[in-house]
Amino acid sequence: MQTHVLAAGYGTAGWVAGFTIGGVIVVVVVALVVPILLLARSIGNEAPKIDNALAEAVRNTAPLGALRTTIEHATIIIAGLQRGRARLGG
């Protein structure tokens, strides 16, 4: 009968140790996850500002799409000026 009492005593100590270790693990996981969640929330709050800035950048740089056409026209004009200068002997 004493063996059962000792076994029960060790079993209880094992449960206590298991719950303690489990509790420590849960606390460590929470301590690691909470900063990640806070950072994700901060990024989420900044996302609309970033999106608005990118939309403004697209709007501001849209005219650069016509730059190739401007360069082509300028090249044609320069070629014409060079031909005119050559005809005038310059």
C-alpha positions in Angstrom: 0.0 0.0 0.0 2.9 2.4 0.6 4.0 1.9 -3.0 0.7 3.3 -4.2 1.0 6.3 -2.0 4.5 7.0 -3.1 3.5 6.5 -6.8 0.6 8.8 -6.3 2.9 11.4 -4.7 5.3 11.2 -7.6 2.5 11.4 -10.1 1.2 14.6 -8.5 4.7 16.1 -8.6 4.9 15.1 -12.3 1.6 16.8 -13.1 2.7 19.9 -11.2 6.0 20.0 -13.1 4.2 19.4 -16.4 1.7 22.2 -15.8 4.5 24.5 -14.7 6.6 23.7 -17.8 3.5 24.1 -20.0 2.7 27.4 -18.4 6.2 28.7 -18.9 6.1 27.6 -22.6 2.7 29.4 -23.1 4.1 32.6 -21.5 7.2 32.5 -23.7 5.1 32.0 -26.8 2.8 34.8 -25.9 5.9 37.0 -25.2 7.2 36.3 -28.7 3.9 36.6 -30.5 2.6 39.8 -29.0 5.4 42.0 -30.4 4.9 40.5 -33.8 1.1 41.3 -33.6 1.9 44.8 -32.5 4.3 45.3 -35.4 1.7 43.9 -37.9 -0.9 46.3 -36.5 1.5 49.2 -36.9 2.2 48.1 -40.5 -1.5 47.8 -41.1 -2.1 51.3 -39.9 0.6 52.7 -42.2 -0.6 50.8 -45.3 -3.2 53.3 -46.4 -0.6 56.1 -46.1 1.8 54.1 -48.2 -0.9 53.3 -50.8 -1.9 57.0 -51.1 1.8 58.0 -51.5 2.2 55.4 -54.3 -1.0 56.5 -56.0 0.3 60.1 -55.9 3.7 58.9 -57.3 1.9 57.2 -60.2 -0.1 60.3 -60.9 3.0 62.6 -60.7 5.1 60.4 -63.0 2.4 59.6 -65.6 3.6 62.3 -68.0 7.0 60.5 -68.2 5.2 58.0 -70.4 5.1 60.6 -73.2 8.8 61.4 -72.9 9.7 58.8 -75.6 7.3 60.7 -78.0 8.9 64.0 -77.1 12.4 62.6 -77.7 11.4 61.2 -81.1 10.0 64.6 -82.2 13.0 66.4 -80.9 15.3 64.0 -82.8 13.3 64.7 -86.0 13.5 68.4 -85.4 17.3 68.2 -84.7 17.8 66.2 -87.9 15.9 68.8 -89.9 17.9 71.6 -88.4 21.1 69.8 -89.2 20.0 69.3 -92.9 19.1 73.0 -93.1 22.5 74.0 -91.6 24.3 71.7 -94.1 22.4 73.3 -97.0 23.3 76.7 -95.8 26.9 75.7 -95.7 27.3 75.7 -92.0 
